[in-house]
Amino acid sequence: MRKSVAIPLIVMVLFFSLGLGRLFAQERFVDNKDGTVTDTKTNLMWAKHDNQGDITWHDAKKYCEHIILSRYEDWRMPTIKELETLYDPSKKGYETTCGNLVRLNPLIRLSCGWVWARDALTITAYAYNFTRGYRYTDRMVHKRHFRALPVRAIK
């Protein structure tokens, strides 16, 4: 009876000690190799890159809603809560083209550290700061350093 327990236990110990368990563990973010990244935790698909330039909230909304990426047409602007799920303070981060150090999975490439969210008030809207990991509001007409990052739900 001890042999029947010992053999599977030895196999499991060898399996994980050799690092083979990682081969079978699914990564949270998956590069779809088509300009998109899937977040398996939230079941959201993100554009791999932001719009690559300064943009107002209204133009960011249009950009997200009219982009056709990887045969999908149902892209939209993310909510502030969806953006918050991308921030990872445990990541070393990477430097954007505008000089910010952002902390999120490097499969999603931001060109600057602030991304507009669809959550809006009258003349202000939410944005998320991927440098420091917080949300705040700014006037919708401002565009310096703000980006658009399309998202869609996986059906």
SULZIGI-V797862 format. One record per residue. N is the residue number from 0. OMEGA is omega in degrees with one decimal (999 if undefined). Layout:
N/OMEGA ; N/OMEGA
//
This chain:
0/179.0 ; 1/178.9 ; 2/-178.0 ; 3/177.5 ; 4/-174.8 ; 5/-176.8 ; 6/176.8 ; 7/179.1 ; 8/178.5 ; 9/178.5 ; 10/179.1 ; 11/-179.9 ; 12/178.3 ; 13/-178.6 ; 14/-176.9 ; 15/179.8 ; 16/177.3 ; 17/178.2 ; 18/-177.9 ; 19/178.9 ; 20/179.8 ; 21/179.3 ; 22/-176.2 ; 23/178.0 ; 24/-179.1 ; 25/175.9 ; 26/179.6 ; 27/-179.2 ; 28/-177.7 ; 29/175.1 ; 30/-177.8 ; 31/177.9 ; 32/179.2 ; 33/-178.8 ; 34/179.7 ; 35/177.5 ; 36/178.6 ; 37/173.8 ; 38/-176.0 ; 39/179.1 ; 40/-175.8 ; 41/-175.4 ; 42/175.4 ; 43/174.3 ; 44/-178.1 ; 45/168.0 ; 46/-178.1 ; 47/-178.9 ; 48/173.3 ; 49/-176.4 ; 50/173.8 ; 51/177.5 ; 52/178.6 ; 53/-174.5 ; 54/174.6 ; 55/179.7 ; 56/-178.5 ; 57/178.8 ; 58/176.2 ; 59/178.5 ; 60/178.0 ; 61/179.8 ; 62/-177.4 ; 63/-176.4 ; 64/-176.0 ; 65/179.2 ; 66/172.4 ; 67/-173.6 ; 68/177.8 ; 69/176.5 ; 70/179.4 ; 71/179.7 ; 72/-175.2 ; 73/177.8 ; 74/179.7 ; 75/175.9 ; 76/-178.5 ; 77/172.7 ; 78/178.5 ; 79/178.7 ; 80/177.1 ; 81/177.6 ; 82/-179.9 ; 83/-179.3 ; 84/-179.9 ; 85/-177.0 ; 86/-179.6 ; 87/-177.6 ; 88/178.6 ; 89/179.3 ; 90/174.4 ; 91/179.4 ; 92/176.3 ; 93/-178.5 ; 94/178.3 ; 95/179.2 ; 96/177.6 ; 97/173.3 ; 98/177.9 ; 99/170.5 ; 100/-177.4 ; 101/-177.0 ; 102/173.1 ; 103/-178.1 ; 104/-176.1 ; 105/174.4 ; 106/176.3 ; 107/-173.5 ; 108/174.9 ; 109/176.7 ; 110/174.1 ; 111/-168.1 ; 112/-175.8 ; 113/-178.8 ; 114/177.6 ; 115/172.2 ; 116/-179.0 ; 117/178.9 ; 118/-175.1 ; 119/173.9 ; 120/-178.8 ; 121/179.8 ; 122/178.4 ; 123/178.6 ; 124/178.2 ; 125/171.6 ; 126/178.7 ; 127/179.6 ; 128/-178.4 ; 129/174.7 ; 130/-176.3 ; 131/177.1 ; 132/175.9 ; 133/176.8 ; 134/174.5 ; 135/178.3 ; 136/176.2 ; 137/179.0 ; 138/-177.1 ; 139/-177.5 ; 140/178.0 ; 141/179.8 ; 142/-176.5 ; 143/178.1 ; 144/179.8 ; 145/-178.3 ; 146/174.3 ; 147/179.0 ; 148/-177.9 ; 149/178.5 ; 150/173.9 ; 151/177.2 ; 152/176.1 ; 153/-176.1 ; 154/999
//
